Amino acid sequence: MPFAIRHDRAAHRFETRVDGVSCLLDYTLASGVMTITRTEVPAAVGGRGIAAALVQQALATARAEGWQVVPACSYAAAWVQRHPAYHDLLKP
């Protein structure tokens, strides 16, 4: 299921609404390094791949911007480990 994900650059956040429920991914950005600090998908809309879509969009943005990524959030870290196509973005 595709989700309409919005990137709020000023707030360092990716967000979408599903069935009226707000879902988000927060990050910090310093010296070209995106640190994903939190993904939040309430249980009411969980299990639909929303968190995965948020992480994938964040990583696509990082790639387009030339940023390295630190997945500090446990969900994002686990997702990246399962998707080797994004390992090149990881900050050594």
PDB file with one MODEL, atoms N, CA, C and O in Angstrom:
MODEL        1
ATOM      1  N   MET A   1       0.843  -1.182   0.000  1.00  0.00           N
ATOM      2  CA  MET A   1       0.000   0.000   0.000  1.00  0.00           C
ATOM      3  C   MET A   1       0.887   1.244   0.000  1.00  0.00           C
ATOM      4  O   MET A   1       1.717   1.402   0.896  1.00  0.00           O
ATOM      5  N   PRO A   2       0.731   2.124  -0.979  1.00  0.00           N
ATOM      6  CA  PRO A   2       1.518   3.360  -0.998  1.00  0.00           C
ATOM      7  C   PRO A   2       0.974   4.373   0.016  1.00  0.00           C
ATOM      8  O   PRO A   2      -0.233   4.485   0.232  1.00  0.00           O
ATOM      9  N   PHE A   3       1.889   5.085   0.612  1.00  0.00           N
ATOM     10  CA  PHE A   3       1.514   6.112   1.592  1.00  0.00           C
ATOM     11  C   PHE A   3       2.000   7.465   1.094  1.00  0.00           C
ATOM     12  O   PHE A   3       3.073   7.554   0.497  1.00  0.00           O
ATOM     13  N   ALA A   4       1.234   8.507   1.328  1.00  0.00           N
ATOM     14  CA  ALA A   4       1.638   9.865   0.971  1.00  0.00           C
ATOM     15  C   ALA A   4       2.520  10.387   2.102  1.00  0.00           C
ATOM     16  O   ALA A   4       2.023  10.842   3.133  1.00  0.00           O
ATOM     17  N   ILE A   5       3.826  10.316   1.895  1.00  0.00           N
ATOM     18  CA  ILE A   5       4.778  10.717   2.930  1.00  0.00           C
ATOM     19  C   ILE A   5       5.269  12.125   2.629  1.00  0.00           C
ATOM     20  O   ILE A   5       5.681  12.431   1.510  1.00  0.00           O
ATOM     21  N   ARG A   6       5.217  12.965   3.639  1.00  0.00           N
ATOM     22  CA  ARG A   6       5.647  14.355   3.509  1.00  0.00           C
ATOM     23  C   ARG A   6       6.950  14.541   4.276  1.00  0.00           C
ATOM     24  O   ARG A   6       7.098  14.063   5.401  1.00  0.00           O
ATOM     25  N   HIS A   7       7.893  15.242   3.649  1.00  0.00           N
ATOM     26  CA  HIS A   7       9.161  15.547   4.305  1.00  0.00           C
ATOM     27  C   HIS A   7       9.105  16.989   4.801  1.00  0.00           C
ATOM     28  O   HIS A   7       9.057  17.927   4.006  1.00  0.00           O
ATOM     29  N   ASP A   8       9.112  17.152   6.094  1.00  0.00           N
ATOM     30  CA  ASP A   8       9.152  18.479   6.706  1.00  0.00           C
ATOM     31  C   ASP A   8      10.613  18.757   7.052  1.00  0.00           C
ATOM     32  O   ASP A   8      11.089  18.389   8.125  1.00  0.00           O
ATOM     33  N   ARG A   9      11.311  19.408   6.133  1.00  0.00           N
ATOM     34  CA  ARG A   9      12.757  19.649   6.300  1.00  0.00           C
ATOM     35  C   ARG A   9      13.061  20.497   7.527  1.00  0.00           C
ATOM     36  O   ARG A   9      14.050  20.253   8.218  1.00  0.00           O
ATOM     37  N   ALA A  10      12.233  21.479   7.801  1.00  0.00           N
ATOM     38  CA  ALA A  10      12.479  22.364   8.941  1.00  0.00           C
ATOM     39  C   ALA A  10      12.390  21.603  10.265  1.00  0.00           C
ATOM     40  O   ALA A  10      13.157  21.872  11.190  1.00  0.00           O
ATOM     41  N   ALA A  11      11.463  20.662  10.355  1.00  0.00           N
ATOM     42  CA  ALA A  11      11.275  19.891  11.586  1.00  0.00           C
ATOM     43  C   ALA A  11      12.118  18.614  11.609  1.00  0.00           C
ATOM     44  O   ALA A  11      12.129  17.894  12.607  1.00  0.00           O
ATOM     45  N   HIS A  12      12.833  18.329  10.493  1.00  0.00           N
ATOM     46  CA  HIS A  12      13.605  17.089  10.372  1.00  0.00           C
ATOM     47  C   HIS A  12      12.708  15.883  10.638  1.00  0.00           C
ATOM     48  O   HIS A  12      12.960  15.078  11.535  1.00  0.00           O
ATOM     49  N   ARG A  13      11.653  15.785   9.829  1.00  0.00           N
ATOM     50  CA  ARG A  13      10.646  14.755  10.054  1.00  0.00           C
ATOM     51  C   ARG A  13      10.022  14.311   8.722  1.00  0.00           C
ATOM     52  O   ARG A  13       9.789  15.118   7.822  1.00  0.00           O
ATOM     53  N   PHE A  14       9.765  13.013   8.630  1.00  0.00           N
ATOM     54  CA  PHE A  14       8.935  12.451   7.568  1.00  0.00           C
ATOM     55  C   PHE A  14       7.641  12.037   8.243  1.00  0.00           C
ATOM     56  O   PHE A  14       7.655  11.456   9.328  1.00  0.00           O
ATOM     57  N   GLU A  15       6.516  12.340   7.595  1.00  0.00           N
ATOM     58  CA  GLU A  15       5.253  12.011   8.240  1.00  0.00           C
ATOM     59  C   GLU A  15       4.189  11.626   7.223  1.00  0.00           C
ATOM     60  O   GLU A  15       4.227  12.030   6.060  1.00  0.00           O
ATOM     61  N   THR A  16       3.249  10.839   7.697  1.00  0.00           N
ATOM     62  CA  THR A  16       2.088  10.458   6.905  1.00  0.00           C
ATOM     63  C   THR A  16       0.918  10.270   7.856  1.00  0.00           C
ATOM     64  O   THR A  16       1.099  10.068   9.057  1.00  0.00           O
ATOM     65  N   ARG A  17      -0.277  10.341   7.303  1.00  0.00           N
ATOM     66  CA  ARG A  17      -1.489  10.071   8.090  1.00  0.00           C
ATOM     67  C   ARG A  17      -2.179   8.875   7.455  1.00  0.00           C
ATOM     68  O   ARG A  17      -2.382   8.827   6.242  1.00  0.00           O
ATOM     69  N   VAL A  18      -2.530   7.922   8.285  1.00  0.00           N
ATOM     70  CA  VAL A  18      -3.231   6.731   7.833  1.00  0.00           C
ATOM     71  C   VAL A  18      -4.479   6.584   8.691  1.00  0.00           C
ATOM     72  O   VAL A  18      -4.395   6.494   9.916  1.00  0.00           O
ATOM     73  N   ASP A  19      -5.610   6.561   8.056  1.00  0.00           N
ATOM     74  CA  ASP A  19      -6.891   6.483   8.778  1.00  0.00           C
ATOM     75  C   ASP A  19      -6.981   7.565   9.851  1.00  0.00           C
ATOM     76  O   ASP A  19      -7.520   7.333  10.933  1.00  0.00           O
ATOM     77  N   GLY A  20      -6.450   8.745   9.544  1.00  0.00           N
ATOM     78  CA  GLY A  20      -6.499   9.869  10.468  1.00  0.00           C
ATOM     79  C   GLY A  20      -5.468   9.844  11.577  1.00  0.00           C
ATOM     80  O   GLY A  20      -5.470  10.716  12.446  1.00  0.00           O
ATOM     81  N   VAL A  21      -4.572   8.842  11.559  1.00  0.00           N
ATOM     82  CA  VAL A  21      -3.559   8.684  12.605  1.00  0.00           C
ATOM     83  C   VAL A  21      -2.207   9.153  12.067  1.00  0.00           C
ATOM     84  O   VAL A  21      -1.797   8.764  10.973  1.00  0.00           O
ATOM     85  N   SER A  22      -1.525   9.987  12.839  1.00  0.00           N
ATOM     86  CA  SER A  22      -0.219  10.511  12.446  1.00  0.00           C
ATOM     87  C   SER A  22       0.887   9.480  12.718  1.00  0.00           C
ATOM     88  O   SER A  22       0.967   8.905  13.803  1.00  0.00           O
ATOM     89  N   CYS A  23       1.731   9.263  11.706  1.00  0.00           N
ATOM     90  CA  CYS A  23       2.881   8.356  11.811  1.00  0.00           C
ATOM     91  C   CYS A  23       4.110   9.159  11.383  1.00  0.00           C
ATOM     92  O   CYS A  23       4.023   9.993  10.481  1.00  0.00           O
ATOM     93  N   LEU A  24       5.251   8.913  12.024  1.00  0.00           N
ATOM     94  CA  LEU A  24       6.390   9.773  11.729  1.00  0.00           C
ATOM     95  C   LEU A  24       7.741   9.083  11.891  1.00  0.00           C
ATOM     96  O   LEU A  24       7.867   8.027  12.511  1.00  0.00           O
ATOM     97  N   LEU A  25       8.720   9.719  11.315  1.00  0.00           N
ATOM     98  CA  LEU A  25      10.131   9.364  11.484  1.00  0.00           C
ATOM     99  C   LEU A  25      10.861  10.670  11.729  1.00  0.00           C
ATOM    100  O   LEU A  25      10.767  11.592  10.918  1.00  0.00           O
ATOM    101  N   ASP A  26      11.586  10.765  12.831  1.00  0.00           N
ATOM    102  CA  ASP A  26      12.363  11.957  13.168  1.00  0.00           C
ATOM    103  C   ASP A  26      13.842  11.683  12.933  1.00  0.00           C
ATOM    104  O   ASP A  26      14.310  10.554  13.079  1.00  0.00           O
ATOM    105  N   TYR A  27      14.570  12.735  12.567  1.00  0.00           N
ATOM    106  CA  TYR A  27      16.006  12.611  12.370  1.00  0.00           C
ATOM    107  C   TYR A  27      16.701  13.916  12.727  1.00  0.00           C
ATOM    108  O   TYR A  27      16.073  14.972  12.807  1.00  0.00           O
ATOM    109  N   THR A  28      17.995  13.824  12.938  1.00  0.00           N
ATOM    110  CA  THR A  28      18.825  15.018  13.063  1.00  0.00           C
ATOM    111  C   THR A  28      19.729  15.045  11.844  1.00  0.00           C
ATOM    112  O   THR A  28      19.935  14.025  11.186  1.00  0.00           O
ATOM    113  N   LEU A  29      20.260  16.207  11.552  1.00  0.00           N
ATOM    114  CA  LEU A  29      21.159  16.352  10.411  1.00  0.00           C
ATOM    115  C   LEU A  29      22.310  17.248  10.822  1.00  0.00           C
ATOM    116  O   LEU A  29      22.103  18.392  11.228  1.00  0.00           O
ATOM    117  N   ALA A  30      23.523  16.726  10.715  1.00  0.00           N
ATOM    118  CA  ALA A  30      24.716  17.497  11.057  1.00  0.00           C
ATOM    119  C   ALA A  30      25.868  17.053  10.172  1.00  0.00           C
ATOM    120  O   ALA A  30      26.171  15.863  10.085  1.00  0.00           O
ATOM    121  N   SER A  31      26.500  17.997   9.527  1.00  0.00           N
ATOM    122  CA  SER A  31      27.680  17.727   8.694  1.00  0.00           C
ATOM    123  C   SER A  31      27.429  16.617   7.674  1.00  0.00           C
ATOM    124  O   SER A  31      28.284  15.758   7.461  1.00  0.00           O
ATOM    125  N   GLY A  32      26.252  16.641   7.047  1.00  0.00           N
ATOM    126  CA  GLY A  32      25.937  15.669   6.016  1.00  0.00           C
ATOM    127  C   GLY A  32      25.624  14.273   6.523  1.00  0.00           C
ATOM    128  O   GLY A  32      25.672  13.307   5.762  1.00  0.00           O
ATOM    129  N   VAL A  33      25.300  14.163   7.816  1.00  0.00           N
ATOM    130  CA  VAL A  33      24.944  12.868   8.400  1.00  0.00           C
ATOM    131  C   VAL A  33      23.525  12.943   8.971  1.00  0.00           C
ATOM    132  O   VAL A  33      23.240  13.727   9.876  1.00  0.00           O
ATOM    133  N   MET A  34      22.647  12.104   8.414  1.00  0.00           N
ATOM    134  CA  MET A  34      21.278  11.975   8.908  1.00  0.00           C
ATOM    135  C   MET A  34      21.275  10.893   9.982  1.00  0.00           C
ATOM    136  O   MET A  34      21.623   9.744   9.710  1.00  0.00           O
ATOM    137  N   THR A  35      20.885  11.257  11.195  1.00  0.00           N
ATOM    138  CA  THR A  35      20.742  10.278  12.271  1.00  0.00           C
ATOM    139  C   THR A  35      19.258  10.078  12.509  1.00  0.00           C
ATOM    140  O   THR A  35      18.563  10.991  12.957  1.00  0.00           O
ATOM    141  N   ILE A  36      18.772   8.877  12.208  1.00  0.00           N
ATOM    142  CA  ILE A  36      17.359   8.568  12.408  1.00  0.00           C
ATOM    143  C   ILE A  36      17.171   8.257  13.887  1.00  0.00           C
ATOM    144  O   ILE A  36      17.712   7.281  14.406  1.00  0.00           O
ATOM    145  N   THR A  37      16.399   9.101  14.551  1.00  0.00           N
ATOM    146  CA  THR A  37      16.267   8.994  16.004  1.00  0.00           C
ATOM    147  C   THR A  37      14.997   8.306  16.465  1.00  0.00           C
ATOM    148  O   THR A  37      14.948   7.784  17.579  1.00  0.00           O
ATOM    149  N   ARG A  38      13.959   8.296  15.623  1.00  0.00           N
ATOM    150  CA  ARG A  38      12.690   7.715  16.076  1.00  0.00           C
ATOM    151  C   ARG A  38      11.781   7.418  14.895  1.00  0.00           C
ATOM    152  O   ARG A  38      11.680   8.213  13.960  1.00  0.00           O
ATOM    153  N   THR A  39      11.128   6.283  14.945  1.00  0.00           N
ATOM    154  CA  THR A  39       9.974   6.007  14.087  1.00  0.00           C
ATOM    155  C   THR A  39       8.807   5.751  15.020  1.00  0.00           C
ATOM    156  O   THR A  39       8.954   5.092  16.050  1.00  0.00           O
ATOM    157  N   GLU A  40       7.658   6.270  14.655  1.00  0.00           N
ATOM    158  CA  GLU A  40       6.481   6.102  15.512  1.00  0.00           C
ATOM    159  C   GLU A  40       5.256   5.802  14.657  1.00  0.00           C
ATOM    160  O   GLU A  40       4.806   6.633  13.868  1.00  0.00           O
ATOM    161  N   VAL A  41       4.734   4.604  14.832  1.00  0.00           N
ATOM    162  CA  VAL A  41       3.497   4.189  14.176  1.00  0.00           C
ATOM    163  C   VAL A  41       2.591   3.634  15.273  1.00  0.00           C
ATOM    164  O   VAL A  41       2.860   2.559  15.809  1.00  0.00           O
ATOM    165  N   PRO A  42       1.530   4.348  15.609  1.00  0.00           N
ATOM    166  CA  PRO A  42       0.629   3.869  16.656  1.00  0.00           C
ATOM    167  C   PRO A  42       0.036   2.495  16.321  1.00  0.00           C
ATOM    168  O   PRO A  42      -0.172   2.157  15.155  1.00  0.00           O
ATOM    169  N   ALA A  43      -0.226   1.726  17.362  1.00  0.00           N
ATOM    170  CA  ALA A  43      -0.742   0.366  17.201  1.00  0.00           C
ATOM    171  C   ALA A  43      -2.032   0.324  16.379  1.00  0.00           C
ATOM    172  O   ALA A  43      -2.296  -0.665  15.695  1.00  0.00           O
ATOM    173  N   ALA A  44      -2.820   1.368  16.439  1.00  0.00           N
ATOM    174  CA  ALA A  44      -4.096   1.396  15.714  1.00  0.00           C
ATOM    175  C   ALA A  44      -3.922   1.216  14.209  1.00  0.00           C
ATOM    176  O   ALA A  44      -4.837   0.749  13.530  1.00  0.00           O
ATOM    177  N   VAL A  45      -2.753   1.585  13.682  1.00  0.00           N
ATOM    178  CA  VAL A  45      -2.506   1.450  12.237  1.00  0.00           C
ATOM    179  C   VAL A  45      -1.257   0.617  11.958  1.00  0.00           C
ATOM    180  O   VAL A  45      -0.756   0.600  10.833  1.00  0.00           O
ATOM    181  N   GLY A  46      -0.761  -0.065  12.969  1.00  0.00           N
ATOM    182  CA  GLY A  46       0.451  -0.869  12.818  1.00  0.00           C
ATOM    183  C   GLY A  46       0.239  -2.083  11.929  1.00  0.00           C
ATOM    184  O   GLY A  46      -0.893  -2.465  11.631  1.00  0.00           O
ATOM    185  N   GLY A  47       1.344  -2.681  11.511  1.00  0.00           N
ATOM    186  CA  GLY A  47       1.299  -3.902  10.727  1.00  0.00           C
ATOM    187  C   GLY A  47       0.978  -3.708   9.263  1.00  0.00           C
ATOM    188  O   GLY A  47       0.651  -4.673   8.572  1.00  0.00           O
ATOM    189  N   ARG A  48       1.061  -2.489   8.775  1.00  0.00           N
ATOM    190  CA  ARG A  48       0.733  -2.199   7.379  1.00  0.00           C
ATOM    191  C   ARG A  48       1.947  -1.792   6.545  1.00  0.00           C
ATOM    192  O   ARG A  48       1.817  -1.456   5.368  1.00  0.00           O
ATOM    193  N   GLY A  49       3.120  -1.825   7.162  1.00  0.00           N
ATOM    194  CA  GLY A  49       4.323  -1.431   6.431  1.00  0.00           C
ATOM    195  C   GLY A  49       4.586   0.066   6.441  1.00  0.00           C
ATOM    196  O   GLY A  49       5.375   0.568   5.640  1.00  0.00           O
ATOM    197  N   ILE A  50       3.931   0.776   7.340  1.00  0.00           N
ATOM    198  CA  ILE A  50       4.081   2.232   7.386  1.00  0.00           C
ATOM    199  C   ILE A  50       5.477   2.628   7.831  1.00  0.00           C
ATOM    200  O   ILE A  50       6.101   3.489   7.210  1.00  0.00           O
ATOM    201  N   ALA A  51       5.976   2.017   8.894  1.00  0.00           N
ATOM    202  CA  ALA A  51       7.324   2.343   9.383  1.00  0.00           C
ATOM    203  C   ALA A  51       8.361   2.038   8.303  1.00  0.00           C
ATOM    204  O   ALA A  51       9.294   2.815   8.103  1.00  0.00           O
ATOM    205  N   ALA A  52       8.205   0.925   7.615  1.00  0.00           N
ATOM    206  CA  ALA A  52       9.131   0.569   6.529  1.00  0.00           C
ATOM    207  C   ALA A  52       9.109   1.620   5.433  1.00  0.00           C
ATOM    208  O   ALA A  52      10.159   1.994   4.911  1.00  0.00           O
ATOM    209  N   ALA A  53       7.923   2.100   5.080  1.00  0.00           N
ATOM    210  CA  ALA A  53       7.805   3.124   4.045  1.00  0.00           C
ATOM    211  C   ALA A  53       8.470   4.428   4.488  1.00  0.00           C
ATOM    212  O   ALA A  53       9.113   5.102   3.683  1.00  0.00           O
ATOM    213  N   LEU A  54       8.316   4.781   5.761  1.00  0.00           N
ATOM    214  CA  LEU A  54       8.958   5.992   6.278  1.00  0.00           C
ATOM    215  C   LEU A  54      10.475   5.873   6.222  1.00  0.00           C
ATOM    216  O   LEU A  54      11.155   6.809   5.803  1.00  0.00           O
ATOM    217  N   VAL A  55      11.008   4.729   6.642  1.00  0.00           N
ATOM    218  CA  VAL A  55      12.465   4.523   6.614  1.00  0.00           C
ATOM    219  C   VAL A  55      12.965   4.545   5.177  1.00  0.00           C
ATOM    220  O   VAL A  55      13.979   5.177   4.879  1.00  0.00           O
ATOM    221  N   GLN A  56      12.262   3.862   4.294  1.00  0.00           N
ATOM    222  CA  GLN A  56      12.687   3.824   2.892  1.00  0.00           C
ATOM    223  C   GLN A  56      12.696   5.228   2.287  1.00  0.00           C
ATOM    224  O   GLN A  56      13.614   5.567   1.540  1.00  0.00           O
ATOM    225  N   GLN A  57      11.698   6.041   2.593  1.00  0.00           N
ATOM    226  CA  GLN A  57      11.659   7.407   2.079  1.00  0.00           C
ATOM    227  C   GLN A  57      12.798   8.242   2.651  1.00  0.00           C
ATOM    228  O   GLN A  57      13.415   9.029   1.932  1.00  0.00           O
ATOM    229  N   ALA A  58      13.079   8.076   3.940  1.00  0.00           N
ATOM    230  CA  ALA A  58      14.194   8.809   4.554  1.00  0.00           C
ATOM    231  C   ALA A  58      15.517   8.430   3.890  1.00  0.00           C
ATOM    232  O   ALA A  58      16.350   9.295   3.615  1.00  0.00           O
ATOM    233  N   LEU A  59      15.704   7.140   3.636  1.00  0.00           N
ATOM    234  CA  LEU A  59      16.950   6.693   3.013  1.00  0.00           C
ATOM    235  C   LEU A  59      17.048   7.147   1.560  1.00  0.00           C
ATOM    236  O   LEU A  59      18.135   7.475   1.086  1.00  0.00           O
ATOM    237  N   ALA A  60      15.937   7.167   0.861  1.00  0.00           N
ATOM    238  CA  ALA A  60      15.943   7.672  -0.518  1.00  0.00           C
ATOM    239  C   ALA A  60      16.324   9.152  -0.541  1.00  0.00           C
ATOM    240  O   ALA A  60      17.053   9.606  -1.423  1.00  0.00           O
ATOM    241  N   THR A  61      15.820   9.890   0.439  1.00  0.00           N
ATOM    242  CA  THR A  61      16.169  11.310   0.540  1.00  0.00           C
ATOM    243  C   THR A  61      17.652  11.468   0.863  1.00  0.00           C
ATOM    244  O   THR A  61      18.332  12.305   0.270  1.00  0.00           O
ATOM    245  N   ALA A  62      18.151  10.672   1.796  1.00  0.00           N
ATOM    246  CA  ALA A  62      19.576  10.732   2.142  1.00  0.00           C
ATOM    247  C   ALA A  62      20.434  10.452   0.910  1.00  0.00           C
ATOM    248  O   ALA A  62      21.428  11.139   0.675  1.00  0.00           O
ATOM    249  N   ARG A  63      20.056   9.453   0.132  1.00  0.00           N
ATOM    250  CA  ARG A  63      20.816   9.121  -1.078  1.00  0.00           C
ATOM    251  C   ARG A  63      20.798  10.296  -2.061  1.00  0.00           C
ATOM    252  O   ARG A  63      21.833  10.666  -2.614  1.00  0.00           O
ATOM    253  N   ALA A  64      19.624  10.875  -2.271  1.00  0.00           N
ATOM    254  CA  ALA A  64      19.493  11.989  -3.213  1.00  0.00           C
ATOM    255  C   ALA A  64      20.286  13.210  -2.771  1.00  0.00           C
ATOM    256  O   ALA A  64      20.797  13.960  -3.604  1.00  0.00           O
ATOM    257  N   GLU A  65      20.389  13.410  -1.453  1.00  0.00           N
ATOM    258  CA  GLU A  65      21.099  14.571  -0.910  1.00  0.00           C
ATOM    259  C   GLU A  65      22.592  14.319  -0.707  1.00  0.00           C
ATOM    260  O   GLU A  65      23.352  15.250  -0.440  1.00  0.00           O
ATOM    261  N   GLY A  66      23.008  13.066  -0.835  1.00  0.00           N
ATOM    262  CA  GLY A  66      24.415  12.729  -0.617  1.00  0.00           C
ATOM    263  C   GLY A  66      24.779  12.619   0.860  1.00  0.00           C
ATOM    264  O   GLY A  66      25.945  12.772   1.224  1.00  0.00           O
ATOM    265  N   TRP A  67      23.793  12.356   1.709  1.00  0.00           N
ATOM    266  CA  TRP A  67      24.029  12.241   3.147  1.00  0.00           C
ATOM    267  C   TRP A  67      24.413  10.813   3.519  1.00  0.00           C
ATOM    268  O   TRP A  67      24.008   9.860   2.854  1.00  0.00           O
ATOM    269  N   GLN A  68      25.192  10.675   4.578  1.00  0.00           N
ATOM    270  CA  GLN A  68      25.417   9.380   5.199  1.00  0.00           C
ATOM    271  C   GLN A  68      24.325   9.206   6.258  1.00  0.00           C
ATOM    272  O   GLN A  68      23.676  10.176   6.651  1.00  0.00           O
ATOM    273  N   VAL A  69      24.125   7.967   6.718  1.00  0.00           N
ATOM    274  CA  VAL A  69      23.031   7.682   7.636  1.00  0.00           C
ATOM    275  C   VAL A  69      23.514   6.911   8.853  1.00  0.00           C
ATOM    276  O   VAL A  69      24.322   5.989   8.741  1.00  0.00           O
ATOM    277  N   VAL A  70      23.010   7.302  10.014  1.00  0.00           N
ATOM    278  CA  VAL A  70      23.186   6.551  11.258  1.00  0.00           C
ATOM    279  C   VAL A  70      21.780   6.167  11.724  1.00  0.00           C
ATOM    280  O   VAL A  70      21.026   7.035  12.163  1.00  0.00           O
ATOM    281  N   PRO A  71      21.413   4.888  11.637  1.00  0.00           N
ATOM    282  CA  PRO A  71      20.085   4.479  12.086  1.00  0.00           C
ATOM    283  C   PRO A  71      20.078   4.226  13.596  1.00  0.00           C
ATOM    284  O   PRO A  71      20.170   3.079  14.032  1.00  0.00           O
ATOM    285  N   ALA A  72      19.968   5.289  14.393  1.00  0.00           N
ATOM    286  CA  ALA A  72      20.012   5.181  15.855  1.00  0.00           C
ATOM    287  C   ALA A  72      18.739   4.559  16.421  1.00  0.00           C
ATOM    288  O   ALA A  72      18.772   3.952  17.491  1.00  0.00           O
ATOM    289  N   CYS A  73      17.644   4.699  15.732  1.00  0.00           N
ATOM    290  CA  CYS A  73      16.377   4.091  16.137  1.00  0.00           C
ATOM    291  C   CYS A  73      16.453   2.585  15.879  1.00  0.00           C
ATOM    292  O   CYS A  73      16.920   2.164  14.820  1.00  0.00           O
ATOM    293  N   SER A  74      16.003   1.779  16.824  1.00  0.00           N
ATOM    294  CA  SER A  74      16.126   0.329  16.699  1.00  0.00           C
ATOM    295  C   SER A  74      15.374  -0.217  15.489  1.00  0.00           C
ATOM    296  O   SER A  74      15.852  -1.143  14.834  1.00  0.00           O
ATOM    297  N   TYR A  75      14.202   0.343  15.183  1.00  0.00           N
ATOM    298  CA  TYR A  75      13.457  -0.137  14.009  1.00  0.00           C
ATOM    299  C   TYR A  75      14.244   0.157  12.737  1.00  0.00           C
ATOM    300  O   TYR A  75      14.419  -0.725  11.897  1.00  0.00           O
ATOM    301  N   ALA A  76      14.720   1.390  12.593  1.00  0.00           N
ATOM    302  CA  ALA A  76      15.462   1.764  11.385  1.00  0.00           C
ATOM    303  C   ALA A  76      16.727   0.927  11.244  1.00  0.00           C
ATOM    304  O   ALA A  76      17.073   0.516  10.136  1.00  0.00           O
ATOM    305  N   ALA A  77      17.422   0.669  12.350  1.00  0.00           N
ATOM    306  CA  ALA A  77      18.643  -0.141  12.308  1.00  0.00           C
ATOM    307  C   ALA A  77      18.337  -1.554  11.815  1.00  0.00           C
ATOM    308  O   ALA A  77      19.061  -2.089  10.975  1.00  0.00           O
ATOM    309  N   ALA A  78      17.274  -2.156  12.333  1.00  0.00           N
ATOM    310  CA  ALA A  78      16.896  -3.502  11.914  1.00  0.00           C
ATOM    311  C   ALA A  78      16.471  -3.519  10.449  1.00  0.00           C
ATOM    312  O   ALA A  78      16.805  -4.450   9.716  1.00  0.00           O
ATOM    313  N   TRP A  79      15.735  -2.491  10.018  1.00  0.00           N
ATOM    314  CA  TRP A  79      15.277  -2.429   8.631  1.00  0.00           C
ATOM    315  C   TRP A  79      16.467  -2.320   7.685  1.00  0.00           C
ATOM    316  O   TRP A  79      16.526  -3.026   6.678  1.00  0.00           O
ATOM    317  N   VAL A  80      17.405  -1.448   7.999  1.00  0.00           N
ATOM    318  CA  VAL A  80      18.578  -1.270   7.132  1.00  0.00           C
ATOM    319  C   VAL A  80      19.385  -2.568   7.060  1.00  0.00           C
ATOM    320  O   VAL A  80      19.868  -2.926   5.986  1.00  0.00           O
ATOM    321  N   GLN A  81      19.539  -3.270   8.165  1.00  0.00           N
ATOM    322  CA  GLN A  81      20.302  -4.519   8.148  1.00  0.00           C
ATOM    323  C   GLN A  81      19.658  -5.554   7.234  1.00  0.00           C
ATOM    324  O   GLN A  81      20.366  -6.374   6.650  1.00  0.00           O
ATOM    325  N   ARG A  82      18.339  -5.538   7.095  1.00  0.00           N
ATOM    326  CA  ARG A  82      17.637  -6.480   6.225  1.00  0.00           C
ATOM    327  C   ARG A  82      17.636  -6.055   4.762  1.00  0.00           C
ATOM    328  O   ARG A  82      17.183  -6.812   3.903  1.00  0.00           O
ATOM    329  N   HIS A  83      18.135  -4.854   4.463  1.00  0.00           N
ATOM    330  CA  HIS A  83      18.103  -4.321   3.091  1.00  0.00           C
ATOM    331  C   HIS A  83      19.499  -3.851   2.672  1.00  0.00           C
ATOM    332  O   HIS A  83      19.816  -2.666   2.776  1.00  0.00           O
ATOM    333  N   PRO A  84      20.319  -4.773   2.204  1.00  0.00           N
ATOM    334  CA  PRO A  84      21.711  -4.453   1.859  1.00  0.00           C
ATOM    335  C   PRO A  84      21.869  -3.366   0.796  1.00  0.00           C
ATOM    336  O   PRO A  84      22.938  -2.765   0.696  1.00  0.00           O
ATOM    337  N   ALA A  85      20.851  -3.107   0.017  1.00  0.00           N
ATOM    338  CA  ALA A  85      20.947  -2.066  -1.007  1.00  0.00           C
ATOM    339  C   ALA A  85      21.180  -0.678  -0.405  1.00  0.00           C
ATOM    340  O   ALA A  85      21.553   0.258  -1.111  1.00  0.00           O
ATOM    341  N   TYR A  86      20.958  -0.556   0.901  1.00  0.00           N
ATOM    342  CA  TYR A  86      21.140   0.733   1.568  1.00  0.00           C
ATOM    343  C   TYR A  86      22.392   0.781   2.439  1.00  0.00           C
ATOM    344  O   TYR A  86      22.670   1.814   3.048  1.00  0.00           O
ATOM    345  N   HIS A  87      23.136  -0.288   2.512  1.00  0.00           N
ATOM    346  CA  HIS A  87      24.308  -0.328   3.380  1.00  0.00           C
ATOM    347  C   HIS A  87      25.366   0.699   2.988  1.00  0.00           C
ATOM    348  O   HIS A  87      26.136   1.147   3.838  1.00  0.00           O
ATOM    349  N   ASP A  88      25.410   1.074   1.725  1.00  0.00           N
ATOM    350  CA  ASP A  88      26.385   2.076   1.278  1.00  0.00           C
ATOM    351  C   ASP A  88      26.138   3.440   1.912  1.00  0.00           C
ATOM    352  O   ASP A  88      27.035   4.283   1.928  1.00  0.00           O
ATOM    353  N   LEU A  89      24.944   3.665   2.430  1.00  0.00           N
ATOM    354  CA  LEU A  89      24.614   4.964   3.048  1.00  0.00           C
ATOM    355  C   LEU A  89      25.089   5.054   4.490  1.00  0.00           C
ATOM    356  O   LEU A  89      25.186   6.148   5.046  1.00  0.00           O
ATOM    357  N   LEU A  90      25.385   3.911   5.096  1.00  0.00           N
ATOM    358  CA  LEU A  90      25.729   3.887   6.520  1.00  0.00           C
ATOM    359  C   LEU A  90      27.061   4.579   6.777  1.00  0.00           C
ATOM    360  O   LEU A  90      28.044   4.367   6.067  1.00  0.00           O
ATOM    361  N   LYS A  91      27.063   5.402   7.798  1.00  0.00           N
ATOM    362  CA  LYS A  91      28.309   6.077   8.204  1.00  0.00           C
ATOM    363  C   LYS A  91      29.207   5.038   8.863  1.00  0.00           C
ATOM    364  O   LYS A  91      28.793   4.343   9.791  1.00  0.00           O
ATOM    365  N   PRO A  92      30.446   4.938   8.371  1.00  0.00           N
ATOM    366  CA  PRO A  92      31.376   3.951   8.956  1.00  0.00           C
ATOM    367  C   PRO A  92      31.727   4.269  10.400  1.00  0.00           C
ATOM    368  O   PRO A  92      32.494   3.536  11.024  1.00  0.00           O
TER     369      PRO A  92
ENDMDL
END
